[in-house]
Amino acid sequence: MYPNQPPYGTPPPQQPLPTDYLNQIAPDSPKKPFFSFGLKQVIIGAVALIVLMLILVGIVNALTGGQKSSLQRLPARLAATEVIATDAQKNLKSSKLRSLNSNLKLYMTNTNRDIATPLLGAGVNTAKLSDSIIALESTTELSARLEDARLNGVFDRTYAREMTYQLGTLMTLMTEIYNSTRNTELKTFLKTSYDSLKPTQESFANFSTTD
């Protein structure tokens, strides 16, 4: 035997184990279910869902509440404007303005009467408006300004200016409701009322004491 020579001859070189074999003998790692949620995740998800629902409910309530408020304000504003027009008639000196205001009073009387039915179909009873809505549409300050104008001898000019603004806000409110409601009867009524009031509002805007 030669020195440093292994006994029984040289062993054959070892082949590396195939990868498939290693994978087969390795223990399987536990697989998590695709939808595996712990109690903490379930609670967080439930809270998030509740918050989302509350937000949606709040948005819906705000939209419907705002629309109903506008519906209630319209008859209150019509009624308040009719009172102003009625009280002003006796203080007007211009025959042109008296005629214009007389037509306005007739319009307000008819509109206040006829609007009850379409508004009732939209869920608003004009005979049972809340005190807060009536107070919101109060014309106390306007009446005070008109009284000052009467005392200072400038009633006609002041009334024409104030009524131009008052009718303008009324028409804006009509437009707002028209664009937000789905009630066909109410939409038809609002369009007719708006078209009838617009020439009167323009006549007040164009009034001059020199006419």
Rosetta blueprint (number, residue, H / E / L):
1 M L
2 Y L
3 P L
4 N L
5 Q L
6 P L
7 P L
8 Y L
9 G L
10 T L
11 P L
12 P L
13 P L
14 Q L
15 Q L
16 P L
17 L L
18 P L
19 T H
20 D H
21 Y H
22 L H
23 N H
24 Q H
25 I H
26 A L
27 P L
28 D L
29 S L
30 P L
31 K L
32 K L
33 P L
34 F L
35 F L
36 S L
37 F L
38 G L
39 L H
40 K H
41 Q H
42 V H
43 I H
44 I H
45 G H
46 A H
47 V H
48 A H
49 L H
50 I H
51 V H
52 L H
53 M H
54 L H
55 I H
56 L H
57 V H
58 G H
59 I H
60 V H
61 N H
62 A H
63 L H
64 T H
65 G H
66 G H
67 Q H
68 K H
69 S H
70 S H
71 L H
72 Q H
73 R H
74 L H
75 P H
76 A H
77 R H
78 L H
79 A H
80 A H
81 T H
82 E H
83 V H
84 I H
85 A H
86 T H
87 D H
88 A H
89 Q H
90 K H
91 N H
92 L L
93 K L
94 S L
95 S H
96 K H
97 L H
98 R H
99 S H
100 L H
101 N H
102 S H
103 N H
104 L H
105 K H
106 L H
107 Y H
108 M H
109 T H
110 N H
111 T H
112 N H
113 R H
114 D H
115 I L
116 A H
117 T H
118 P H
119 L H
120 L H
121 G H
122 A L
123 G L
124 V L
125 N L
126 T H
127 A H
128 K H
129 L L
130 S L
131 D H
132 S H
133 I H
134 I H
135 A H
136 L H
137 E L
138 S L
139 T L
140 T H
141 E H
142 L H
143 S H
144 A H
145 R H
146 L H
147 E H
148 D H
149 A H
150 R H
151 L H
152 N L
153 G L
154 V L
155 F H
156 D H
157 R H
158 T H
159 Y H
160 A H
161 R H
162 E H
163 M H
164 T H
165 Y H
166 Q H
167 L H
168 G H
169 T H
170 L H
171 M H
172 T H
173 L H
174 M H
175 T H
176 E H
177 I H
178 Y H
179 N H
180 S H
181 T L
182 R L
183 N L
184 T H
185 E H
186 L H
187 K H
188 T H
189 F H
190 L H
191 K H
192 T H
193 S H
194 Y H
195 D H
196 S H
197 L H
198 K H
199 P H
200 T H
201 Q H
202 E H
203 S H
204 F H
205 A H
206 N L
207 F L
208 S L
209 T L
210 T L
211 D L
